[in-house]
Amino acid sequence: MSQAAQNEAAMLRQTPSSLDFMDDKEHGVIVEPTLPHPPENVAIWCHDLAFRYREAEVFRNVSFHVHSGEFVVLTGKNGAGKSTLLKLVVGLLEPQQGQVLVFGVSPRRRIESIGYVPQHASFDPAFPIRVEDVVGMGRLSGLSYISKDQKRGDIEWAMEQAEVTDLRARPFSALSGGQRRRVLVARALVGHPRLLVLDEPTANMDIESENKFFEVLARIKKGATILIATHDSDFVSGLADTVLCVGQDSEHPHSVHRHAMEKAEDLPKDIYGSNMLRVRHDIELPDNACCEGKDP
């Protein structure tokens, strides 16, 4: 880069901007504006996000955070943008405005720290791939310098965590829906992620499969930050710490609100069949207060 280009880049760095970045096409310089930086104990930091698909606005001026070690439920009606938000968090989509950080940097720079289980996983049923091979695919985008023994150990550990070791030799296409979801969780875990993101993991599961999946999440919760989108927050009622409500009302269709969650111990378990959660809409956690060092 020429000295003139370096000087111009230095000047741009000192210029505030409301855009995500400034692109100097002539010199190939991309300059990031100065934005608030998250505290060290924050795993996911979203600041002033805006995103749209062509003419369809999804989010506008959205800010929220997830603390390290939290189990957060993402809820909202169909079409509210839950899957889009998860894709922004894991780096599959880029916001048109604002900033997404995972453990202090861009999600794409933290790919080895993120495990992602999408809502829909496409595969060729005619391709005879085994469960063990599917799990091992989670290491393809990870660190290249690990030994074969370490990779083998990681695969064994991930299958054990997701309780799919006994399925290792079976064709992935021959599994039930619940079994496939657990295999995909194992694939996401094989790299020992610090953040696990799951999109509707219990969709179309029967009760037995849900219970087994709950046991898997309870085990994983001890060592990772978890963000899970679901319509059925009841099945994770014993694990969740907070909830993110996407487009929670007609006045704020493009918003995300972070709320406290508490056990509704006054509701008898024998009536509802499980522990229940109450989402405290009257106590909205101050997302932006986190910037000021307050404890949400």
PEQUIWO-V413378 format. One record per pair of residues at least 12 apart in sequence whose ideal C-beta (glycine too) atoms are under 10 Angstrom apart, sorted by sequence separation. I is the first residue (numbers start at 1). GAP is how many residues later the second one is. D is the distance in Angstrom with one decimal. If there is no record, write none. Layout:
i=<I,I>
gap=<GAP,GAP>
d=<D,D>
//
This chain:
i=<12,20,21,35,36,48,49,50,74,88,89,90,94,102,139,142,156,167,172,201,202,228,244,245,263,264,266,284,9,19,20,35,46,48,49,89,94,121,155,167,170,185,226,244,245,263,264,265,17,19,47,48,49,93,94,184,226,243,244,245,263,264,9,17,18,20,47,48,49,74,85,91,92,136,139,164,167,168,198,201,202,221,226,229,243,244,262,263,264,8,13,15,17,46,47,91,92,136,138,139,163,164,167,185,201,242,243,261,262,12,14,16,17,46,47,90,91,138,162,164,181,184,221,227,229,242,243,261,262,8,9,12,13,15,16,17,45,46,47,89,90,91,136,137,164,168,217,218,221,242,243,260,261,262,5,8,9,12,13,15,16,45,46,62,88,91,135,136,139,162,163,164,167,181,182,198,217,220,221,241,242,259,260,261,9,11,12,13,14,44,45,46,87,90,91,132,135,138,162,164,181,218,221,241,259,260,5,6,8,9,10,12,13,44,45,58,59,64,90,135,161,162,164,165,181,196,214,217,218,240,259,260,262,5,9,43,44,58,59,116,133,136,162,163,164,181,198,210,213,214,217,257,259,260,261,4,5,6,8,42,43,44,56,58,62,66,91,115,132,135,136,159,162,163,164,178,181,213,214,217,240,259,260,5,41,42,43,44,57,90,92,132,135,159,161,162,178,181,196,210,211,214,237,257,259,260,2,42,43,56,59,89,90,91,158,161,162,177,196,210,214,238,259,260,1,39,41,42,43,44,58,59,62,90,92,160,162,177,178,179,202,203,210,237,258,259,1,36,38,41,43,58,89,112,114,132,135,158,159,162,177,178,182,189,193,196,201,203,205,237,257,258,1,20,39,40,41,42,44,53,90,131,158,159,161,162,176,177,178,181,185,196,197,198,199,200,201,202,203,207,233,257,258,20,38,39,41,43,59,87,112,113,135,157,158,160,161,176,177,194,195,196,197,198,199,200,201,202,203,258,18,20,51,58,86,111,112,134,135,158,159,176,178,179,182,186,193,194,195,196,197,198,199,200,202,205,257,53,86,87,111,112,155,158,159,178,181,182,185,189,192,193,194,195,196,197,198,199,200,248,256,52,86,132,135,155,157,158,177,178,181,185,188,192,193,195,196,197,198,200,249,258,51,62,86,131,132,134,135,157,158,176,178,179,193,202,248,51,131,134,155,156,158,178,182,189,201,202,243,245,58,62,63,68,83,131,132,133,154,155,157,178,181,185,189,201,237,49,51,59,61,62,63,65,66,83,131,132,154,188,238,239,243,245,248,260,51,58,59,60,61,82,83,130,131,132,134,135,154,237,238,240,242,243,58,59,60,130,131,132,133,134,154,234,237,238,239,242,243,258,46,49,57,59,130,131,133,151,234,235,236,237,238,240,245,53,130,131,132,234,237,130,131,134,234,236,237,244,46,51,129,130,234,243,46,51,52,115,128,129,131,233,234,242,244,44,45,51,52,127,128,129,130,131,233,44,50,51,52,127,128,146,43,44,49,50,51,125,127,128,134,138,233,48,49,50,51,125,126,138,140,47,49,50,124,125,131,135,138,139,142,143,46,48,49,123,124,125,131,134,135,138,142,163,47,48,49,123,134,135,136,137,138,140,141,142,162,163,47,48,49,121,131,132,135,136,138,139,140,142,162,46,47,131,134,135,138,139,163,164,46,47,134,135,137,138,162,163,45,46,47,132,133,135,136,162,242,45,46,131,135,138,161,162,44,45,46,131,134,163,44,45,123,162,43,44,45,161,162,42,43,44,45,121,160,161,42,43,45,121,214,38,42,43,37,42,121,161,35,36,38,40,44,121,211,35,37,38,40,117,36,38,39,117,33,35,38,117,118,121,207,32,37,43,117,116,117,115,117,43,44,115,117,118,115,116,117,115,116,117,21,115,20,32,114,115,20,115,20,115,19,20,114,115,116,19,20,113,115,18,19,20,112,113,114,115,116,117,118,119,120,18,20,111,112,113,114,115,116,117,118,119,120,112,113,114,115,116,117,118,119,111,112,113,114,115,116,117,118,119,110,114,115,116,117,118,120,110,117,119,110,107,107,103,102,103,102,102,90,115,89,90,89,90,115,87,119,86,113,114,115,116,117,85,86,87,113,86,85,86,83,82,83,82,103,74,102,74,69,71,72,74,68,74,68,66,90,89,86,85,86,86,85,71,83,71,82,81,82,71,80,82,71,43,44,70,43,69,44,69,71,72,73,74,75,76,78,69,71,72,73,74,75,77,69,70,71,72,73,74,75,76,68,69,70,71,72,73,74,75,68,69,70,71,72,73,75,67,75,66,73,74,85,66,73,66,85,82,84,73,83,72,73,82,71,80,81,82,73,80,81,71,73,76,79,80,71,72,73,75,76,77,79,80,71,72,73,74,75,76,77,70,71,72,73,74,75,76,77,70,71,72,73,74,75,76,77,85,69,70,72,73,74,76,81,75,80,81,67,80,81,82,66,67,80,81,66,77,80,64,66,64,76,43,44,76,43,62,74,42,43,44,43,62,75,72,73,59,58,59,73,58,72,62,71,64,60,62,63,64,66,60,61,62,63,64,65,59,60,61,62,64,58,59,60,61,62,63,57,58,59,57,59,46,44,52,51,50,73,75,49,73,49,46,65,64,65,64,65,67,63,64,65,62,63,65,64,65,63,63,67,67,65,64,47,48,46,47,47,45,45,42,41,39,36,38,39,38,36,37,39,41,42,36,39,36,39>
gap=<12,12,12,12,12,12,12,12,12,12,12,12,12,12,12,12,12,12,12,12,12,12,12,12,12,12,12,12,13,13,13,13,13,13,13,13,13,13,13,13,13,13,13,13,13,13,13,13,14,14,14,14,14,14,14,14,14,14,14,14,14,14,15,15,15,15,15,15,15,15,15,15,15,15,15,15,15,15,15,15,15,15,15,15,15,15,15,15,15,16,16,16,16,16,16,16,16,16,16,16,16,16,16,16,16,16,16,16,16,17,17,17,17,17,17,17,17,17,17,17,17,17,17,17,17,17,17,17,17,18,18,18,18,18,18,18,18,18,18,18,18,18,18,18,18,18,18,18,18,18,18,18,18,18,19,19,19,19,19,19,19,19,19,19,19,19,19,19,19,19,19,19,19,19,19,19,19,19,19,19,19,19,19,19,20,20,20,20,20,20,20,20,20,20,20,20,20,20,20,20,20,20,20,20,20,20,21,21,21,21,21,21,21,21,21,21,21,21,21,21,21,21,21,21,21,21,21,21,21,21,21,21,21,22,22,22,22,22,22,22,22,22,22,22,22,22,22,22,22,22,22,22,22,22,22,23,23,23,23,23,23,23,23,23,23,23,23,23,23,23,23,23,23,23,23,23,23,23,23,23,23,23,23,24,24,24,24,24,24,24,24,24,24,24,24,24,24,24,24,24,24,24,24,24,24,24,25,25,25,25,25,25,25,25,25,25,25,25,25,25,25,25,25,25,26,26,26,26,26,26,26,26,26,26,26,26,26,26,26,26,26,26,26,26,26,26,27,27,27,27,27,27,27,27,27,27,27,27,27,27,27,27,27,27,27,27,27,27,27,27,27,27,28,28,28,28,28,28,28,28,28,28,28,28,28,28,28,28,28,28,28,28,28,28,28,28,28,28,28,28,28,28,28,29,29,29,29,29,29,29,29,29,29,29,29,29,29,29,29,29,29,29,29,29,29,29,29,29,29,29,30,30,30,30,30,30,30,30,30,30,30,30,30,30,30,30,30,30,30,30,30,30,30,30,30,30,30,31,31,31,31,31,31,31,31,31,31,31,31,31,31,31,31,31,31,31,31,31,31,31,31,32,32,32,32,32,32,32,32,32,32,32,32,32,32,32,32,32,32,32,32,32,33,33,33,33,33,33,33,33,33,33,33,33,33,33,33,34,34,34,34,34,34,34,34,34,34,34,34,34,35,35,35,35,35,35,35,35,35,35,35,35,35,35,35,35,35,36,36,36,36,36,36,36,36,36,36,36,36,36,36,36,36,36,36,36,37,37,37,37,37,37,37,37,37,37,37,37,37,37,37,37,37,37,38,38,38,38,38,38,38,38,38,38,38,38,38,38,38,38,39,39,39,39,39,39,39,39,39,39,39,39,39,39,39,40,40,40,40,40,40,41,41,41,41,41,41,41,42,42,42,42,42,42,43,43,43,43,43,43,43,43,43,43,43,44,44,44,44,44,44,44,44,44,44,45,45,45,45,45,45,45,46,46,46,46,46,46,46,46,46,46,46,47,47,47,47,47,47,47,47,48,48,48,48,48,48,48,48,48,48,48,49,49,49,49,49,49,49,49,49,49,49,49,50,50,50,50,50,50,50,50,50,50,50,50,50,50,51,51,51,51,51,51,51,51,51,51,51,51,51,52,52,52,52,52,52,52,52,52,53,53,53,53,53,53,53,53,54,54,54,54,54,54,54,54,54,55,55,55,55,55,55,55,56,56,56,56,56,56,57,57,57,57,58,58,58,58,58,59,59,59,59,59,59,59,60,60,60,60,60,61,61,61,62,62,62,62,63,63,63,63,63,63,63,64,64,64,64,64,65,65,65,65,66,66,66,66,66,66,66,67,67,67,67,68,68,69,69,70,70,70,70,70,71,71,71,72,72,72,73,73,74,74,74,74,75,75,76,76,77,77,77,77,77,78,78,78,78,79,79,79,79,79,79,79,79,79,79,79,79,80,80,80,80,80,80,80,80,80,80,80,80,81,81,81,81,81,81,81,81,82,82,82,82,82,82,82,82,82,83,83,83,83,83,83,83,84,84,84,85,88,90,91,92,92,93,95,105,105,106,107,108,109,109,110,110,111,111,111,111,111,111,112,112,112,112,113,114,114,116,117,117,118,122,123,123,124,125,125,125,125,126,126,127,129,137,138,141,142,142,143,144,146,146,147,147,148,148,149,149,149,150,151,151,151,152,152,153,153,153,153,153,153,153,153,153,154,154,154,154,154,154,154,155,155,155,155,155,155,155,155,156,156,156,156,156,156,156,156,157,157,157,157,157,157,157,158,158,159,159,159,159,160,160,161,161,162,162,163,163,164,164,164,165,165,165,165,166,166,166,167,167,167,167,167,168,168,168,168,168,168,168,168,169,169,169,169,169,169,169,170,170,170,170,170,170,170,170,171,171,171,171,171,171,171,171,171,172,172,172,172,172,172,172,173,173,173,174,174,174,174,175,175,175,175,176,176,176,178,178,180,180,181,181,181,182,182,182,183,183,183,184,184,184,186,186,187,188,188,188,189,189,190,190,191,192,192,192,192,192,193,193,193,193,193,193,194,194,194,194,194,195,195,195,195,195,195,196,196,196,197,197,198,200,202,203,204,204,204,205,206,207,210,220,221,222,223,223,223,224,224,224,225,225,225,226,226,227,228,228,229,231,232,240,240,241,241,244,245,246,248,249,251,252,252,252,253,254,254,254,254,254,255,255,256,256>
d=<7.0,7.9,7.2,6.1,9.0,9.4,7.5,7.4,7.1,5.5,9.8,8.0,9.4,6.4,5.5,8.8,9.1,6.2,9.4,6.5,8.6,8.2,5.5,4.7,6.4,4.4,9.0,9.9,9.6,9.9,7.8,8.1,9.1,5.7,4.2,6.9,9.5,9.3,8.8,9.7,9.4,7.4,7.9,7.2,7.9,7.4,6.4,9.4,8.2,7.1,9.7,7.3,7.2,9.7,9.0,8.9,8.9,8.8,5.5,6.2,6.6,4.2,7.1,9.0,7.8,9.2,8.7,5.8,8.7,9.5,9.6,6.9,8.4,7.2,6.5,7.0,8.3,9.5,9.6,9.4,9.8,9.5,9.4,8.9,7.5,7.8,7.2,7.6,9.7,6.9,9.6,8.3,4.3,6.2,5.2,3.2,9.3,8.8,8.4,7.5,9.6,9.5,7.0,7.2,8.3,6.1,5.2,5.2,5.6,7.2,9.7,6.3,8.8,6.1,8.9,5.6,4.3,8.4,9.8,9.9,8.8,8.2,9.9,8.1,8.6,6.7,8.2,7.2,8.7,9.0,7.3,9.7,5.5,8.0,6.8,9.7,8.8,5.3,8.7,6.5,9.1,8.5,8.7,10.0,5.1,9.8,9.0,9.1,5.6,6.4,5.3,9.2,5.9,6.2,7.8,6.8,10.0,4.4,8.3,9.5,9.9,8.5,7.0,9.3,8.1,7.9,9.0,5.2,9.3,9.0,6.3,5.3,9.5,9.5,9.0,8.3,6.6,9.5,9.6,8.8,5.7,9.9,8.0,7.0,4.7,9.4,9.9,8.5,8.8,7.9,5.3,8.8,9.7,9.2,6.9,10.0,5.3,7.1,4.6,9.7,5.4,7.5,9.6,6.6,5.4,4.5,8.1,8.9,7.3,9.2,9.2,9.2,8.1,6.3,8.2,9.3,9.8,9.3,8.4,9.2,9.5,7.0,8.4,9.1,7.4,8.8,5.8,9.7,6.1,5.5,5.7,9.4,8.9,4.0,6.1,8.2,4.0,8.5,6.1,9.7,9.4,9.0,8.6,9.4,5.4,8.4,9.8,8.0,7.8,6.9,6.0,10.0,6.1,9.3,9.8,8.3,8.3,8.8,9.4,5.0,5.2,8.7,9.5,4.4,8.1,8.7,7.6,7.4,6.6,5.6,9.8,9.2,4.7,8.7,9.8,9.6,9.3,9.4,9.5,9.9,9.9,9.0,4.8,6.5,9.6,7.1,6.5,9.2,9.5,5.4,8.0,9.3,5.7,8.3,8.0,3.8,8.1,7.1,6.3,9.6,8.2,7.9,8.6,8.2,6.8,8.1,7.6,6.0,4.5,9.8,7.5,8.2,9.0,9.2,9.6,6.8,8.7,9.5,9.1,5.2,7.7,8.2,5.7,6.0,6.6,8.5,5.7,6.8,7.7,8.9,5.3,7.2,9.3,4.8,8.9,8.6,8.9,8.1,8.6,10.0,9.2,10.0,9.8,7.5,6.9,6.4,7.9,9.1,6.4,5.3,7.2,8.2,8.8,9.9,9.9,7.3,8.2,8.3,5.2,6.5,5.3,4.8,8.3,9.3,9.6,9.5,6.6,8.4,9.3,8.6,5.8,4.6,7.6,9.7,8.8,8.4,8.4,9.6,8.3,9.8,9.2,7.7,4.3,9.6,5.5,9.6,9.9,6.3,6.9,7.7,8.0,5.0,9.2,7.3,9.5,8.6,8.5,6.5,8.0,9.2,8.4,8.5,8.5,9.9,9.9,9.8,9.8,9.3,8.2,8.8,7.6,9.9,7.5,9.1,7.3,9.7,9.4,8.9,8.6,8.6,6.6,7.2,7.9,7.4,8.0,5.7,7.2,8.8,8.9,5.4,8.7,9.3,7.9,9.4,7.7,6.1,5.2,9.4,9.8,8.2,8.9,8.7,7.7,7.8,7.3,8.9,9.5,6.1,4.9,5.0,5.0,4.5,5.0,6.0,6.3,8.9,8.2,8.0,9.6,8.6,8.1,6.1,8.2,4.3,8.6,2.8,9.8,6.6,6.2,7.0,8.2,6.3,6.4,7.8,7.5,7.7,7.0,8.7,7.1,9.5,8.4,9.7,8.3,9.0,9.7,9.4,7.8,4.1,7.3,7.7,6.6,8.5,9.5,8.6,8.9,7.2,8.2,8.4,8.1,9.1,9.5,9.6,6.4,8.8,8.6,6.1,9.2,9.9,8.0,7.8,8.5,7.2,9.8,9.2,10.0,6.1,7.7,8.4,9.2,9.8,9.9,9.6,8.5,6.9,6.3,9.6,9.7,8.9,7.9,7.4,9.7,9.6,7.8,7.8,8.1,9.4,8.6,9.2,8.6,5.9,8.1,6.8,9.3,7.8,8.4,9.7,9.5,8.4,9.4,7.8,8.2,7.3,9.4,9.4,9.5,6.0,4.7,4.3,5.0,10.0,8.2,9.9,5.4,7.9,9.7,8.8,6.5,9.9,9.4,8.6,7.9,8.9,9.2,9.0,5.2,6.9,9.8,9.7,7.2,6.4,5.2,6.4,9.4,9.0,9.9,9.1,9.8,6.9,7.2,9.1,9.9,5.1,7.0,7.8,4.6,10.0,9.8,9.8,9.6,7.3,8.2,6.8,10.0,8.6,5.9,5.5,8.1,8.3,8.9,7.6,10.0,5.9,8.8,9.7,9.2,9.7,6.8,7.8,9.7,6.1,4.5,6.4,5.8,9.7,8.2,8.4,9.7,9.8,7.5,6.9,7.0,6.9,6.6,9.7,7.5,8.5,9.8,9.4,5.5,5.3,9.3,9.4,7.2,6.8,9.7,10.0,9.9,5.1,6.5,8.9,8.7,7.9,9.9,7.2,6.1,5.9,6.2,5.8,9.7,8.5,7.8,9.5,9.8,9.9,4.8,5.3,7.9,8.8,7.6,9.5,8.9,9.0,7.8,8.8,8.7,3.7,8.5,8.8,7.8,9.9,9.9,9.6,6.8,5.9,9.9,4.2,8.4,6.5,7.6,9.0,7.8,7.9,8.3,6.4,3.9,6.5,8.1,9.0,9.1,5.6,8.9,4.0,4.4,6.6,9.8,4.0,7.6,6.9,7.6,9.5,9.7,6.0,6.1,9.7,8.0,9.1,9.6,9.1,5.5,7.0,6.9,9.4,9.5,9.4,4.6,8.0,7.3,5.4,9.7,9.5,9.0,7.0,4.6,5.3,8.0,5.1,3.8,6.2,7.2,9.2,7.3,8.0,5.8,9.4,8.3,5.8,10.0,6.0,7.4,5.3,8.0,9.4,9.9,8.4,6.9,5.4,8.4,7.2,7.9,8.2,5.7,9.1,6.9,9.9,7.7,4.2,9.9,9.5,10.0,8.7,7.5,7.8,8.8,8.8,9.3,6.0,8.9,6.0,8.4,8.1,6.8,8.5,7.7,7.3,9.4,6.4,9.6,6.0,10.0,8.7,9.5,9.5,8.2,9.3,9.4,8.0,9.3,9.3,8.3,8.2,6.0,9.2,9.0,5.8,9.7,5.0,8.0,9.8,7.6,7.2,9.9,8.9,9.5,9.8,9.0,9.0,6.4,9.9,7.9,9.2,9.5,8.7,7.3,9.8,5.0,9.3,5.7,9.7,9.8,9.3,10.0,8.0,8.0,9.6,9.7,9.5,5.1,8.1,6.0,9.5,9.9,3.2,7.7,9.5,8.5,5.8,6.6,8.2,7.2,6.6,9.0,6.1,8.6,8.6,8.5,7.1,6.8,8.1,3.6,7.5,9.8,7.2,5.9,8.8,5.5,8.8,8.9,7.6,9.1,8.8,8.4,9.6,9.9,8.9,8.9,5.7,7.7,7.1,7.9,7.1,8.8,4.0,8.9,7.8,4.5,5.0,4.5,4.9,4.4,5.5,4.6,9.5,9.2,6.1,7.9,7.0,7.9,6.5,9.0,8.2,9.2,6.6,8.6,8.0,9.2,9.7,9.1,8.1,5.8,6.7,7.7,9.1,9.8,6.5,8.6,7.4,6.2,9.6,8.4,9.1,8.2,5.5,6.1,9.7,7.8,9.2,7.8,5.4,9.7,9.9,9.5,9.9,9.0,9.9,8.3,8.6,9.7,5.3,9.7,9.7,5.5,7.3,7.9,8.0,9.0,9.2,9.4,9.4,9.6,9.6,10.0,8.7,7.7,9.8,8.7,8.4,9.3,6.7,7.0,9.0,9.2,5.9,7.8,7.9,6.8,9.6,4.3,10.0,8.7,9.3,9.9,9.1,5.5,7.1,7.1,9.5,5.7,8.6,9.0,9.2,9.1,8.0,9.1,6.2,9.6,8.2,8.2,8.9,7.9,6.9,8.3,6.6,7.5,8.8,8.0,5.8,4.7,5.0,5.8,4.2,6.8,8.8,9.3,5.8,7.5,8.4,7.3,7.9,7.5,7.1,5.5,9.1,8.4,7.6,9.8,6.3,9.2,7.6,5.9,6.3,9.6,9.5,8.0,9.1,5.0,6.1,6.5,8.8,9.0,6.1,10.0,10.0,9.2,5.4,7.3,8.9,5.4,9.2,8.8,4.3,6.7,9.8,4.7,10.0,9.8,4.0,5.0,7.0,8.7,5.9,8.3,10.0,8.6,8.6,5.2,6.5,7.6,7.6,7.2,6.2,8.2,8.8,5.2,5.3,4.7,4.8,5.9,3.3,6.9,4.8,8.2,7.0,7.2,8.4,7.0,5.4,9.1,6.9,8.5,6.3,6.1,9.4,6.6,7.1,9.3,8.7,7.9,7.8,8.1,9.2,9.8,9.7,9.2,8.5,9.8,8.4,7.9,9.9,9.3,9.7,8.1,6.2,8.5,9.2,7.4,9.9,4.2,9.9,8.5,9.7,9.7,6.7,8.5,9.0,9.7,8.3,9.9,8.5,9.2,8.9,7.5,9.0,9.2,10.0,9.6,9.6,9.2,7.4,9.7,5.3,8.5,8.9,8.1,6.3,8.1,8.0,7.7,9.8,4.2,7.9,4.8,5.0,9.4,5.2,7.4,10.0,9.5,9.3,8.4,6.5,7.6,5.7,7.1,9.8,9.9,9.0,9.0,8.4,8.3,8.1,9.8,8.9,8.2,7.8,9.3,8.8,6.2,4.7,9.3,8.8,5.1,9.2,10.0,9.0,5.8,5.2,9.0,8.9,9.1,8.6,9.4,7.9,7.5,9.7,9.3,9.8,8.7,8.8,8.2,8.4,9.4,6.9,9.6,6.7,8.9,7.4,8.5,8.1,9.3,8.8,7.1,9.6,9.9,5.0,10.0,9.7,9.6>
//
